[in-house]
Amino acid sequence: MSREKIKGIIFDLDGTLIRSSIDFPGMKRRMIAVLEDHGIPRGLLSPTETTVAILAEAERIWEELEIPHAEREQAQSEVEEAMNQTELEAIPTVEEVEGAAEAIRRLREMGYRLAVLTRGHQAYAVEALSKAGMIGYFKLILGRGETPRPKPHAEALRHTTDLMRLGVDEVLFVGDHTIDANCAENACVPFIAVLSGLIKEEGWAEHGQMTILGSVRDLTEYLAER
């Protein structure tokens, strides 16, 4: 990665810029209940999997059982609503990752274009960033419904860079989860892992990640060293 070429920075949201108490186990149970009401046999989907894996497995089973596309679309709409509701319920718990707001302010002053790309709903992202005092620094906030396909698909990042009017070699993607790292790899975008989420340094090392920072707070110093 040539830091001299970097003009924009794209951030994941939860665990990277903010912390919140989203009830992910409850969200997954709601999702599975909806999917089971629309053709998925009970017991085949597990709440221990990621939301990405649950939806991918549902698609596989629907295809195998030849469930009509109209039924699938209705299920997907209801799943989206269940996810949105769970996220919005967590807004009162949102707080910034320590030092994130100040770091974002400084990055804007350094001239970087800043964006947020999350698998959360855009309404949740906007509310969360507002509560954490960062909403004014981002001109582009993309949720799972604002890209052709969500993370970890390459289209999520490529669509974001297109809207930023930058090339994939002119941006960094910063995140706290392997879904973020996989998305960056799929889109050929340089990635920086932060330790403010659940994955610790040894976990990132096992994943093959080379650039690891404690949090977004360390990003300004990392970029200033160029």
Secondary structure, DSSP 8 states (H G I E B T S, - for coil): --GGG--EEEE--BTTTEE----HHHHHHHHHHHHHTTT--TTSS-TTS-HHHHHHHHHHHHHHHT--HHHHHHHHHHHHHHHHHHHHHTGGG-EE-TTHHHHHHHHHHTT-EEEEE-SS-HHHHHHHHHHTT-GGG-SEEE-TTSSSS-TTSHHHHHHHHHHHT--GGGEEEEESSHHHHHHHHHHT--EEEETTSS--HHHHHHTT---EESSGGGHHHHHHT-
